[in-house]
Amino acid sequence: MLLMIDNYDSFTYNLYQYLCELGAEVEVVRNDKISLEEITDMDPEGLSSLLGRPLH
């Protein structure tokens, strides 16, 4: 599962839709609706804030 942190960017759901069309399992969460502990508990394969270089 890929986790996208939405920083209220209009591009987020365009990228989400594209990744889903490619068969990726993606979850989008607003940056002010999730804690670091919750992110850790989700154990995503990839994490991106859509700014800069994603962690993987």
C-alpha positions in Angstrom: 0.0 0.0 0.0 1.2 3.5 -0.9 0.3 6.3 1.4 -0.1 9.8 0.0 -0.1 12.7 2.5 -2.4 15.3 1.0 -1.2 18.8 1.7 -4.4 20.3 0.3 -2.8 20.2 -3.2 -5.2 19.9 -6.1 -2.9 17.5 -7.9 -3.2 14.8 -5.2 -6.3 13.1 -6.6 -5.0 13.3 -10.2 -2.0 11.3 -9.1 -4.1 9.0 -6.9 -6.4 8.2 -9.9 -3.4 7.5 -12.1 -1.7 5.2 -9.6 -4.9 3.3 -9.1 -5.3 2.8 -12.8 -1.8 1.2 -12.8 -3.1 -1.2 -10.2 -1.5 0.4 -7.1 -3.3 0.2 -3.7 -3.2 3.9 -2.6 -4.5 5.6 0.5 -4.7 9.4 0.7 -4.8 11.1 4.1 -4.9 14.8 4.8 -1.8 16.1 6.5 -3.7 17.3 9.5 -5.8 14.1 10.0 -3.0 11.6 10.7 -0.2 11.3 13.2 3.3 9.9 12.8 2.2 7.0 15.0 -0.8 6.2 12.7 1.5 6.3 9.7 3.9 3.9 11.3 1.1 1.6 12.2 -0.1 1.5 8.6 3.4 0.3 7.5 3.1 1.7 4.0 5.4 0.4 1.2 5.9 4.0 0.1 5.1 7.4 1.5 4.9 10.7 -0.3 3.9 14.2 0.7 3.9 15.1 -3.0 6.7 17.6 -2.2 10.2 16.8 -3.1 11.5 13.2 -3.3 9.2 10.4 -1.9 10.5 8.1 0.8 10.6 4.4 -0.2 
